Amino acid sequence: MAGVRSIGADGAQPAAGAVSPARTRHIAAGGNTTPWLTRYARLLVVATLFLVAAGGMVTSTGSGLAVPDWPTTYGYSMFSFPLGKMVGGIFYEHGHRLIATTVGMLTIGLVIWLWRVEPRRWVRRLGLAALGVVVLQGLLGGITVLLFLPDAISISHAGLAQVFFCMTIAIAVVVSPTWRVRASPLVDDRRLQRRVVHLAGLVYLQILIGATMRHTGAGLAIPDFPLAFGGLLPPAWTGPIAVHFAHRVGALVVTVSVLMTAAYIHRVHGERQELVRPAWLLVLLVSIQVSLGALVILTGRQPVINTLHVAIGASVLGTTVLLALRAFRIRFNDPVAVPGTQFEISR
């Protein structure tokens, strides 16, 4: 695979040892990868989002210490714990562990698949990095239980989960056939690239503030919405109130940034559906997220609503990462097949 040379479209026979034009087009369209690898990577994305939601449900129901030991569950190995004993908080905490283990095994499978068929070294390394992150995530989860839910570890656990989710999305995007084949010039817009990077940073910071709010018990520090104790600003600034109010301000900043980014894409790149679709999906997701945030307060942190708020927040971040990847597509030194032209493929 290393150093495959350019092959023209004039029908000339390749020299001995060269790769045929048909084989070269196959490589440019995705190498040895198959649609099943793309489907598998997308399955991992869905499973990871489900894991994030399950973790949110553990926090929302206060079930973090329903199982006091780790890696065992009340002395049982993870997979031998009786289903009949999965009641109350144990159901959420042990279920979370089972989902996390499944995601870990799926990640191992993805890494093996990538190292067997993926010709791009950086993609294989991204898969290996994702495996390292999910292992670290599991260790943080265990430490969280063994040290009785210390805030710093719990917040780190939540933040790292979002990083892993974004990595799975990146892998699913770059192994898809549409990443490798194009029929039109790639977008090269530095202003858009800066916008999506800033937006991704804002969304992730907002998620970290939300995690801090949940794990420090500040979810209802301000009990009314949209006002704060009946006014625009809280009358007092204790730690929980400050964290909660910062999360509200962050929601406003993210919403404005999403709307400005979507408007810019619609105005400048309105014909590029690969940018327009995720941009307007972001607008929809942020609208849902703001509504859920209000309902979290108005319902007194009802667990299902609170969990949906966590899951949609992850979806906002993931969609931003998808948009950023497409905006930066031209920066990636990957082979791109264009019918009727020459192309070169290299590791």
MARGUPA-479557 format. One line per 4 residues: number of its first residue (from 1); their letters; for each residue x, y, z of N, C-alpha, C. Coordinates in steps of 0.2 Angstrom, whole numbers. Example, Ala and Ser with C-alpha at 12.3 -4.5 7.8 and 13.67 -1.06 7.14 Angstrom:
2
1	AS	66,-28,39,62,-22,39,66,-16,39 | 64,-11,35,68,-5,36,64,0,39
! end
This chain:
347
1	MAGV	4,-6,0,0,0,0,4,6,0 | 10,6,3,14,12,4,17,14,-3 | 16,21,-5,19,23,-11,15,21,-17 | 9,20,-17,6,19,-23,6,25,-28
5	RSIG	8,24,-34,9,29,-39,3,32,-42 | 3,38,-45,-3,40,-49,-4,36,-55 | -10,35,-57,-11,31,-63,-16,35,-67 | -15,36,-73,-19,40,-78,-25,37,-80
9	ADGA	-30,40,-83,-36,38,-85,-36,36,-92 | -30,35,-95,-29,34,-103,-29,27,-105 | -30,23,-100,-30,16,-101,-24,12,-102 | -18,16,-101,-12,12,-102,-11,7,-97
13	QPAA	-7,2,-99,-6,-4,-94,-1,-2,-89 | -2,-4,-83,3,-2,-78,9,-7,-79 | 15,-4,-76,21,-8,-77,21,-14,-72 | 25,-18,-72,26,-24,-68,26,-22,-61
17	GAVS	22,-25,-57,22,-23,-49,18,-17,-48 | 15,-13,-53,11,-8,-51,4,-10,-50 | 0,-5,-47,-7,-7,-45,-11,-5,-51 | -16,-9,-53,-20,-8,-58,-25,-2,-57
21	PART	-27,1,-62,-32,7,-61,-38,5,-57 | -41,-1,-58,-47,-3,-55,-45,-3,-47 | -39,-6,-46,-37,-7,-39,-36,0,-36 | -33,4,-39,-31,11,-37,-38,15,-35
25	RHIA	-43,14,-40,-49,18,-38,-52,15,-32 | -52,8,-31,-54,5,-25,-51,7,-19 | -44,8,-19,-41,11,-13,-43,18,-12 | -43,22,-17,-45,29,-16,-52,30,-13
29	AGGN	-56,25,-15,-63,25,-12,-64,22,-5 | -58,20,-2,-58,18,5,-54,12,6 | -49,11,2,-44,5,3,-47,-1,4 | -45,-5,9,-48,-12,10,-54,-11,14
33	TTPW	-56,-5,16,-62,-5,21,-68,-7,17 | -73,-9,21,-80,-11,18,-85,-7,21 | -91,-7,18,-97,-3,21,-98,-6,28 | -96,-12,29,-98,-15,36,-93,-11,41
37	LTRY	-87,-9,39,-83,-5,44,-87,1,46 | -89,5,41,-93,11,42,-99,9,47 | -103,4,45,-108,3,50,-106,1,57 | -101,-3,57,-98,-5,64,-96,1,68
41	ARLL	-93,6,65,-91,12,68,-97,16,70 | -102,16,66,-108,20,68,-112,17,74 | -111,10,74,-114,6,79,-111,9,86 | -104,9,86,-100,11,92,-102,18,94
45	VVAT	-104,23,89,-106,30,90,-113,29,94 | -117,25,92,-124,25,95,-123,22,102 | -119,16,102,-118,13,109,-115,18,114 | -110,22,112,-107,27,116,-112,32,118
49	LFLV	-116,35,114,-121,40,116,-126,36,121 | -128,30,120,-132,27,125,-128,26,132 | -122,25,131,-118,25,138,-118,31,141 | -117,37,137,-117,43,140,-124,45,144
53	AAGG	-130,42,140,-136,43,143,-137,39,150 | -134,33,149,-134,28,155,-131,32,161 | -125,35,160,-121,38,165,-125,44,168 | -129,47,163,-133,53,166,-138,50,170
57	MVTS	-141,45,169,-146,42,173,-144,40,180 | -138,37,180,-135,36,186,-134,42,191 | -132,47,188,-131,53,192,-138,56,193 | -143,56,189,-149,59,190,-153,55,195
61	TGSG	-152,49,196,-156,45,201,-152,44,207 | -146,47,208,-141,47,214,-139,39,215 | -138,36,210,-136,29,210,-129,27,210 | -125,32,210,-118,31,209,-114,26,214
65	LAVP	-117,26,220,-114,21,225,-119,15,227 | -124,14,222,-129,9,224,-125,2,223 | -120,2,220,-115,-4,220,-108,-2,223 | -107,-4,229,-101,-1,233,-94,-3,231
69	DWPT	-94,-9,227,-88,-12,225,-86,-12,218 | -80,-12,216,-78,-12,209,-71,-16,208 | -70,-20,203,-74,-21,197,-80,-26,198 | -80,-29,204,-86,-34,205,-92,-30,207
73	TYGY	-97,-34,208,-104,-31,210,-107,-35,215 | -106,-32,221,-108,-36,227,-104,-43,228 | -98,-43,225,-94,-49,226,-95,-53,219 | -100,-52,215,-101,-56,209,-96,-53,204
77	SMFS	-94,-57,199,-91,-55,193,-96,-51,189 | -94,-46,185,-99,-42,182,-105,-45,178 | -103,-51,175,-108,-54,170,-111,-60,174 | -110,-61,180,-113,-66,184,-118,-64,189
81	FPLG	-118,-57,190,-123,-54,194,-130,-56,193 | -134,-59,197,-141,-61,196,-145,-55,193 | -149,-56,188,-153,-51,185,-159,-49,190 | -161,-54,194,-166,-53,199,-164,-48,204
85	KMVG	-158,-47,205,-156,-42,210,-154,-35,208 | -155,-34,201,-155,-28,198,-161,-24,199 | -161,-21,205,-167,-17,207,-165,-10,210 | -169,-5,209,-168,1,212,-162,4,208
89	GIFY	-157,7,212,-151,10,210,-146,5,207 | -147,-1,209,-142,-6,207,-143,-7,199 | -150,-7,197,-151,-7,190,-148,-2,186 | -148,4,188,-145,9,184,-137,9,185
93	EHGH	-134,8,191,-127,8,191,-124,1,188 | -127,-5,189,-124,-11,186,-125,-11,179 | -131,-8,177,-133,-8,169,-128,-3,166 | -126,2,169,-121,7,166,-114,3,165
97	RLIA	-112,-1,170,-106,-5,170,-106,-10,164 | -112,-13,163,-113,-18,158,-112,-14,151 | -116,-9,150,-115,-5,144,-108,-2,143 | -105,0,148,-98,2,147,-93,-3,145
101	TTVG	-94,-9,148,-90,-15,145,-92,-17,138 | -98,-17,136,-100,-18,129,-96,-13,124 | -96,-6,126,-93,-1,122,-86,-3,122 | -83,-5,128,-76,-6,128,-74,-12,123
105	MLTI	-78,-17,123,-77,-23,118,-78,-21,111 | -83,-17,110,-84,-14,103,-78,-10,101 | -75,-6,105,-69,-2,103,-63,-7,102 | -62,-12,106,-57,-17,104,-58,-20,97
109	GLVI	-64,-21,96,-65,-24,89,-64,-19,83 | -66,-13,85,-64,-8,80,-57,-7,79 | -53,-7,84,-46,-6,83,-43,-11,79 | -45,-18,81,-42,-23,77,-44,-23,70
113	WLWR	-50,-21,68,-53,-20,61,-49,-15,58 | -48,-9,61,-44,-4,58,-37,-6,56 | -33,-9,61,-26,-11,60,-26,-17,54 | -31,-20,53,-31,-25,48,-32,-22,41
117	VEPR	-37,-17,40,-39,-15,34,-38,-8,32 | -37,-4,37,-36,4,36,-29,6,33 | -29,8,27,-22,10,25,-19,16,28 | -23,21,31,-21,27,34,-18,26,41
121	RWVR	-12,28,42,-9,27,48,-12,31,54 | -14,37,52,-17,42,57,-23,39,59 | -27,36,55,-34,33,57,-33,27,62 | -28,23,60,-27,17,65,-25,20,71
125	RLGL	-20,25,72,-18,28,78,-24,31,82 | -28,34,78,-34,37,81,-38,32,85 | -39,26,81,-43,21,84,-39,18,91 | -33,18,90,-29,15,96,-30,21,102
129	AALG	-30,27,100,-30,32,105,-37,32,108 | -42,30,104,-49,29,107,-49,24,112 | -46,18,111,-46,13,115,-42,15,122 | -37,19,121,-34,21,127,-38,25,132
133	VVVL	-42,30,128,-47,34,132,-52,30,135 | -55,25,132,-60,21,135,-58,17,141 | -52,15,140,-49,11,146,-48,16,152 | -45,22,151,-45,27,156,-51,29,159
137	QGLL	-56,29,155,-63,31,157,-66,25,162 | -64,19,160,-66,14,165,-63,14,171 | -56,16,171,-53,16,177,-55,22,182 | -57,28,178,-60,33,182,-66,32,185
141	GGIT	-70,28,181,-77,25,184,-76,21,190 | -71,17,190,-70,13,196,-67,17,202 | -62,21,201,-60,26,206,-65,30,209 | -70,32,205,-76,36,207,-80,32,213
145	VLLF	-81,26,211,-84,21,216,-80,20,222 | -74,18,221,-69,16,227,-68,22,232 | -68,28,229,-67,34,233,-73,38,235 | -79,35,234,-85,38,236,-87,44,232
149	LPDA	-86,44,226,-89,49,222,-86,56,223 | -79,57,223,-76,63,223,-78,68,217 | -79,74,219,-82,78,213,-77,79,207 | -70,80,209,-66,81,203,-65,74,199
153	ISIS	-65,68,202,-65,62,198,-71,61,194 | -77,63,197,-83,62,194,-84,66,188 | -82,73,189,-82,77,183,-78,75,178 | -72,73,179,-67,71,174,-70,65,170
157	HAGL	-73,60,174,-76,55,171,-81,57,166 | -85,62,168,-91,64,163,-87,68,157 | -82,72,158,-79,75,153,-75,71,148 | -72,66,151,-69,61,146,-73,57,142
161	AQVF	-79,55,145,-84,52,141,-86,56,134 | -86,62,135,-88,66,129,-82,66,124 | -76,66,127,-70,66,122,-70,59,118 | -72,54,122,-72,47,118,-78,47,113
165	FCMT	-84,50,115,-89,50,110,-87,54,104 | -84,60,105,-81,64,99,-76,60,95 | -72,56,98,-67,52,94,-71,46,90 | -76,43,93,-80,38,89,-83,41,83
169	IAIA	-86,47,84,-89,51,78,-83,52,73 | -78,55,75,-72,56,70,-70,50,66 | -70,44,70,-68,38,66,-73,36,61 | -80,36,63,-85,34,59,-85,39,53
173	VVVS	-84,45,54,-84,50,48,-78,48,43 | -72,47,46,-66,47,41,-66,40,38 | -69,35,40,-69,28,37,-75,27,32 | -79,32,32,-85,32,27,-83,33,20
177	PTWR	-86,30,15,-84,31,8,-85,38,6 | -90,42,9,-91,49,7,-85,53,9 | -81,51,14,-75,55,16,-69,55,10 | -69,49,7,-64,48,2,-65,49,-5
181	VRAS	-72,50,-7,-74,51,-14,-77,58,-14 | -76,62,-19,-79,68,-19,-81,70,-27 | -86,74,-28,-87,76,-35,-87,83,-36 | -85,87,-31,-84,94,-31,-79,97,-27
185	PLVD	-76,103,-28,-71,105,-24,-72,105,-17 | -67,104,-13,-68,104,-5,-68,112,-3 | -72,112,2,-73,119,5,-66,121,9 | -64,127,7,-58,130,10,-59,137,13
189	DRRL	-62,137,19,-65,143,22,-62,144,29 | -57,148,29,-53,149,36,-58,152,41 | -62,156,39,-67,159,44,-72,154,47 | -74,150,42,-78,144,45,-75,140,49
193	QRRV	-69,138,48,-65,134,52,-64,137,59 | -62,143,59,-62,146,66,-68,146,70 | -74,147,66,-80,147,69,-82,141,73 | -81,135,69,-83,129,71,-78,126,77
197	VHLA	-72,129,77,-67,127,82,-69,131,89 | -71,137,88,-73,141,94,-80,138,96 | -84,136,92,-90,133,94,-89,127,98 | -85,122,95,-84,116,99,-81,117,106
201	GLVY	-76,122,106,-74,124,113,-79,126,118 | -84,130,115,-89,133,119,-94,127,122 | -95,123,117,-100,118,119,-97,113,124 | -90,111,123,-87,107,128,-87,110,135
205	LQIL	-85,117,135,-84,120,141,-91,120,145 | -97,121,141,-103,121,143,-105,114,146 | -103,109,143,-104,102,146,-100,101,152 | -94,104,153,-90,103,159,-94,107,164
209	IGAT	-96,113,163,-100,117,168,-106,113,170 | -110,110,165,-115,106,167,-114,100,171 | -108,96,170,-106,91,174,-104,93,181 | -101,99,181,-99,102,188,-106,103,192
213	MRHT	-111,106,189,-117,107,192,-120,101,194 | -120,96,190,-124,90,192,-120,86,198 | -114,86,198,-110,82,203,-109,86,209 | -110,92,209,-109,96,215,-116,98,218
217	GAGL	-122,95,215,-128,96,218,-131,103,217 | -129,107,212,-131,113,210,-136,114,205 | -139,108,203,-144,108,198,-150,112,200 | -152,113,206,-158,117,208,-156,123,213
221	AIPD	-150,125,212,-147,130,216,-151,137,215 | -153,138,208,-158,143,207,-164,139,205 | -170,140,209,-176,136,208,-181,138,203 | -180,144,200,-185,147,195,-181,148,188
225	FPLA	-186,148,183,-183,149,176,-189,153,172 | -187,158,168,-180,160,166,-177,165,171 | -181,167,176,-178,172,181,-173,168,186 | -170,172,190,-166,169,195,-168,172,202
229	FGGL	-172,168,206,-174,171,212,-179,177,210 | -182,177,205,-187,182,203,-184,188,200 | -177,188,199,-174,194,195,-169,192,190 | -166,196,187,-161,194,181,-155,191,184
233	LPPA	-152,194,190,-146,191,193,-148,188,200 | -145,183,202,-146,180,209,-144,186,214 | -148,186,220,-146,191,225,-140,189,229 | -138,182,229,-132,180,232,-128,176,228
237	WTGP	-121,175,229,-117,171,225,-113,166,228 | -117,161,231,-113,155,234,-110,151,228 | -106,146,230,-103,142,225,-108,139,220 | -113,135,223,-118,132,219,-122,136,214
241	IAVH	-124,142,217,-128,147,213,-123,150,207 | -117,151,209,-112,154,204,-112,149,198 | -111,142,200,-110,137,195,-116,136,191 | -122,136,194,-128,136,190,-130,142,186
245	FAHR	-128,148,188,-129,154,184,-124,154,178 | -118,151,179,-113,151,174,-116,146,168 | -119,141,170,-122,136,165,-127,139,161 | -131,144,164,-137,147,161,-134,152,156
249	VGAL	-129,156,158,-125,160,154,-122,157,148 | -119,151,149,-116,147,144,-121,145,139 | -127,143,141,-132,141,137,-134,146,132 | -134,152,134,-135,158,130,-130,159,125
253	VVTV	-124,159,127,-118,160,123,-118,155,117 | -119,148,119,-118,143,114,-124,144,109 | -130,145,112,-136,146,107,-134,152,102 | -132,157,104,-130,163,100,-125,161,95
257	SVLM	-120,157,97,-114,155,93,-117,150,87 | -121,145,89,-124,141,85,-128,144,79 | -132,149,81,-136,153,77,-132,157,72 | -127,160,74,-122,164,70,-119,159,65
261	TAAY	-116,153,67,-113,149,63,-117,146,58 | -124,144,60,-128,142,55,-130,147,50 | -131,153,52,-133,158,47,-127,160,42 | -121,159,45,-115,160,40,-114,155,35
265	IHRV	-116,149,37,-115,143,33,-121,144,27 | -127,146,30,-132,146,25,-131,152,20 | -128,157,22,-126,163,18,-121,162,13 | -115,159,15,-109,158,11,-109,151,8
269	HGER	-111,146,11,-111,139,8,-118,136,8 | -122,140,6,-129,137,5,-130,131,1 | -126,131,-4,-126,125,-9,-123,119,-6 | -119,119,-1,-115,113,1,-119,110,7
273	QELV	-123,105,5,-127,101,9,-124,98,15 | -117,96,14,-114,92,19,-112,97,25 | -113,104,24,-112,108,29,-119,111,31 | -123,112,27,-130,115,29,-134,110,33
277	RPAW	-134,104,31,-138,99,35,-136,99,43 | -129,98,44,-127,98,51,-128,104,55 | -127,110,51,-128,116,54,-136,117,56 | -140,115,52,-147,116,54,-149,111,60
281	LLVL	-146,105,59,-147,100,65,-145,103,71 | -139,106,71,-137,110,77,-142,115,80 | -145,118,76,-150,123,78,-156,119,81 | -158,114,78,-164,110,81,-162,107,88
285	LVSI	-156,104,88,-153,101,94,-153,106,100 | -150,112,98,-149,117,104,-156,120,106 | -161,120,101,-168,122,103,-171,117,108 | -170,111,107,-172,105,111,-168,106,118
289	QVSL	-162,107,117,-158,107,124,-160,112,128 | -161,118,126,-163,124,130,-170,122,133 | -174,119,129,-181,117,132,-180,112,138 | -176,107,136,-175,102,142,-172,105,148
293	GALV	-167,110,147,-164,113,153,-169,117,157 | -174,120,154,-179,123,157,-183,118,161 | -185,113,158,-189,108,161,-186,104,167 | -179,104,166,-175,101,172,-177,105,178
297	ILTG	-177,111,178,-178,115,184,-186,115,186 | -190,116,181,-197,116,182,-200,110,185 | -197,104,183,-199,98,186,-195,95,192 | -191,100,194,-187,98,200,-182,92,199
301	RQPV	-178,92,193,-173,88,191,-176,81,190 | -182,80,186,-185,74,185,-180,69,181 | -178,63,183,-172,60,181,-172,59,173 | -178,57,170,-178,56,163,-177,62,159
305	INTL	-180,67,161,-178,74,158,-171,76,159 | -169,75,165,-162,77,166,-157,73,162 | -158,66,161,-154,62,157,-155,64,149 | -161,65,147,-161,68,140,-157,74,139
309	HVAI	-157,78,144,-153,84,144,-146,83,143 | -143,78,146,-136,75,145,-135,73,139 | -140,68,136,-139,65,130,-139,70,124 | -144,75,124,-144,80,119,-138,84,119
313	GASV	-135,86,125,-129,90,125,-124,86,122 | -123,80,123,-118,76,119,-119,76,112 | -125,76,110,-127,76,103,-125,83,100 | -126,88,103,-124,95,101,-116,95,100
317	LGTT	-113,92,105,-105,92,104,-103,88,98 | -106,82,97,-105,77,92,-106,80,85 | -112,84,84,-114,87,78,-109,92,76 | -107,96,82,-102,101,80,-95,98,78
321	VLLA	-93,92,81,-87,89,78,-88,87,71 | -94,84,70,-95,82,63,-94,88,58 | -97,94,60,-97,100,56,-89,102,55 | -86,102,61,-79,104,60,-75,99,56
325	LRAF	-76,93,56,-72,88,52,-73,90,44 | -79,91,43,-81,93,36,-78,100,34 | -78,104,38,-75,111,37,-67,110,36 | -64,106,39,-57,105,39,-55,99,34
329	RIRF	-60,97,30,-58,91,26,-52,92,21 | -52,98,19,-46,100,14,-39,100,18 | -39,100,24,-33,100,28,-30,93,29 | -34,88,27,-32,81,28,-29,78,22
333	NDPV	-23,75,23,-19,73,17,-22,66,15 | -28,65,14,-31,58,12,-32,58,4 | -32,52,1,-33,52,-6,-40,53,-7 | -41,57,-13,-48,59,-15,-49,57,-22
337	AVPG	-54,53,-23,-55,50,-30,-60,55,-34 | -58,57,-40,-62,62,-44,-62,58,-51 | -68,56,-53,-69,52,-59,-65,56,-65 | -61,52,-69,-58,55,-75,-52,59,-74
341	TQFE	-49,59,-67,-43,63,-66,-38,58,-63 | -32,61,-62,-27,57,-59,-27,58,-52 | -24,53,-48,-24,54,-41,-18,50,-38 | -16,51,-32,-10,48,-29,-12,45,-22
345	ISR	-10,40,-20,-12,37,-14,-6,35,-10 | -5,37,-4,1,36,0,-2,34,7 | 3,31,11,1,30,18,1,37,21
! end
